[in-house]
Amino acid sequence: MQPGWRCLAVAGIGCSPQRLVLSRGKAMLRRLCCRFFMTVALLFAFWSVILPAKPAMAASLEETTELDWPHPRFPERRAERLSMVKTQIISRRPSVKSAAVLEAMRQVPRHLFVPPRLQRLAYADRPLPIGYGQTISQPYIVALMTAALQVKPGMKVLEIGTGSGYQAAVLAELTPSVFSIEIIEELARQAAARLRELGYTTVKVKADDGYYGWPAEAPFDGIIVTCAAGHLPPPLLQQLKPEGRLVIPLGTVFQVQRLVVVHKNAAGKVFTEELLPVVFVPMTGAVQKK
């Protein structure tokens, strides 16, 4: 043994330079292999966590796409709408603070939902007749009732009393899932055609007695009634989801009507809140026989 390698031989590593190099090479190879397999194991663990999440991510993207519904825009008479919101809605009490509702009121062309002879008055601070003994509500009342529903995109909303379709169009600015019932068949036909022609294509309208709601499409996150009832129709309350809200004028034509917000909590318990006195045309049909 060469004197220079004595200490290495004692340590058992080898007794020649060649064997020492070979031993070091094997150790390095073992370390490289160990690191390689550790890296592969980490990558496998990483992808095993990420890959199952892909379907959920895809579902989320698909849901977002489904909520990308039409929002038709009408530049004509926009200045009047801006003034209407500023002078008739924002300044009133109870106040309408929802930015989404205020923007909806700025966008929907109210003048296209009233008879031609009354279009010059479309943005006035008043209700207007639309035929068949019915009216389009005052702009402030439309905004207040819509805000009271607290509609968010994707929520399912039922309207009782389509009228000319204006309230349904305002709701369609907030969510694509709007269902509207009108008891007067000709008004329902006209409103459905008007909404379709103006681009509010996600609104579904049918001619029926709104007292019974729309069982085939229930339950609903929100229900809005645009005619006064002497009592709260039980079918509507049944079709309201837990945590849902129902806005309705209560009272007959011979009484002081009150605009009421009905809230159903998660346990199904009902709470009511009165907003202000109002005057609405009466609900007709089955409600008159109850």
URBEL-V20696 format. One record per backbone hydrogen bond with DSSP energy under -0.5 kcal/mol. CO is the residue of the C=O (numbers start at 0). NH is the residue of the N-H. E is the energy in kcal/mol with one decimal. If there is no record, write none. Layout:
CO;NH;E  CO;NH;E
This chain:
1;4;-1.8  2;5;-1.4  4;8;-2.0  5;9;-2.1  6;10;-1.4  7;12;-1.8  7;13;-0.7  8;11;-1.2  15;19;-2.0  16;20;-2.3  17;21;-2.1  18;22;-2.2  19;23;-2.5  20;24;-2.3  21;25;-2.1  22;26;-2.0  23;27;-2.3  24;28;-2.3  25;29;-2.3  26;30;-2.2  27;31;-2.5  28;32;-2.6  29;33;-2.4  30;34;-2.6  31;35;-2.4  32;36;-2.5  33;37;-2.1  34;38;-2.4  35;39;-2.3  36;40;-2.2  37;41;-2.4  38;42;-2.5  39;43;-2.4  40;44;-2.3  41;45;-2.5  42;46;-2.6  43;47;-2.0  44;48;-1.0  45;48;-0.7  45;49;-2.0  46;50;-2.6  47;51;-0.5  49;52;-1.0  49;53;-0.6  50;53;-1.5  51;55;-0.5  52;56;-2.2  53;57;-2.8  54;58;-2.7  55;59;-2.3  56;60;-2.2  57;61;-2.5  58;62;-2.5  59;63;-2.1  60;64;-2.0  61;65;-2.1  62;66;-1.3  64;67;-1.6  66;68;-1.7  74;77;-1.7  76;80;-1.4  77;81;-2.6  78;82;-2.1  79;83;-2.4  80;84;-2.4  81;85;-2.1  82;86;-3.0  83;87;-2.2  83;88;-0.8  84;88;-0.9  84;89;-2.6  85;90;-0.5  88;91;-1.0  88;95;-0.5  94;96;-0.7  97;101;-2.3  98;102;-2.2  99;103;-2.0  100;104;-2.3  101;105;-1.4  102;106;-1.2  103;107;-2.3  107;109;-1.6  108;111;-2.1  109;112;-2.1  110;113;-0.6  114;117;-2.2  115;118;-1.2  117;120;-1.8  118;121;-1.5  120;123;-2.1  123;125;-2.1  127;135;-2.8  130;133;-1.7  133;129;-2.3  133;130;-0.7  134;136;-0.5  135;127;-1.9  137;141;-2.0  138;142;-2.4  139;143;-2.8  140;144;-2.6  141;145;-2.1  142;146;-2.6  143;147;-2.0  144;148;-0.9  145;148;-0.7  145;149;-0.6  145;150;-0.6  146;149;-1.0  151;154;-2.3  154;156;-0.6  154;176;-0.6  155;220;-2.0  155;221;-1.7  156;178;-2.7  157;223;-2.8  158;160;-0.6  158;180;-2.5  159;225;-2.8  161;164;-2.2  164;168;-2.0  165;169;-2.1  166;170;-2.3  167;171;-2.2  168;172;-0.7  169;172;-0.9  170;173;-1.7  170;174;-1.8  175;177;-1.4  176;156;-2.8  177;203;-2.6  178;158;-3.2  179;205;-2.1  180;160;-3.4  180;161;-0.8  181;207;-1.3  182;184;-0.8  183;187;-2.3  184;188;-2.4  185;189;-2.5  186;190;-2.9  187;191;-2.4  188;192;-2.1  189;193;-2.6  190;194;-2.8  191;195;-2.0  192;196;-2.6  193;197;-2.2  194;198;-0.7  194;199;-2.5  195;198;-0.8  198;200;-1.7  199;202;-1.1  201;177;-0.5  202;204;-0.5  203;179;-3.1  205;181;-2.1  205;207;-0.6  207;209;-0.8  208;211;-1.4  209;212;-1.6  213;216;-1.8  213;217;-0.9  214;217;-0.6  219;240;-3.0  220;244;-1.7  221;157;-2.4  222;246;-2.6  223;159;-2.8  223;225;-0.5  227;282;-3.2  228;250;-3.0  230;232;-0.6  232;235;-0.9  232;236;-1.5  233;237;-2.4  234;238;-1.6  236;239;-1.0  238;218;-0.6  238;219;-2.7  240;243;-2.1  243;263;-2.2  244;222;-2.0  245;261;-3.8  246;224;-2.8  247;249;-0.5  247;259;-2.9  248;228;-2.2  249;257;-2.4  251;254;-1.7  254;256;-0.7  256;277;-2.0  257;249;-2.8  257;259;-0.7  258;274;-3.3  258;275;-0.6  259;247;-2.5  259;261;-0.6  260;262;-0.5  260;272;-2.0  261;245;-2.7  262;264;-0.6  262;270;-2.8  263;242;-2.7  264;267;-2.0  268;264;-2.8  270;262;-3.3  272;260;-3.1  275;258;-2.7  277;256;-0.7  280;227;-2.4  284;287;-1.5  285;288;-1.8  285;289;-0.6  286;289;-0.7
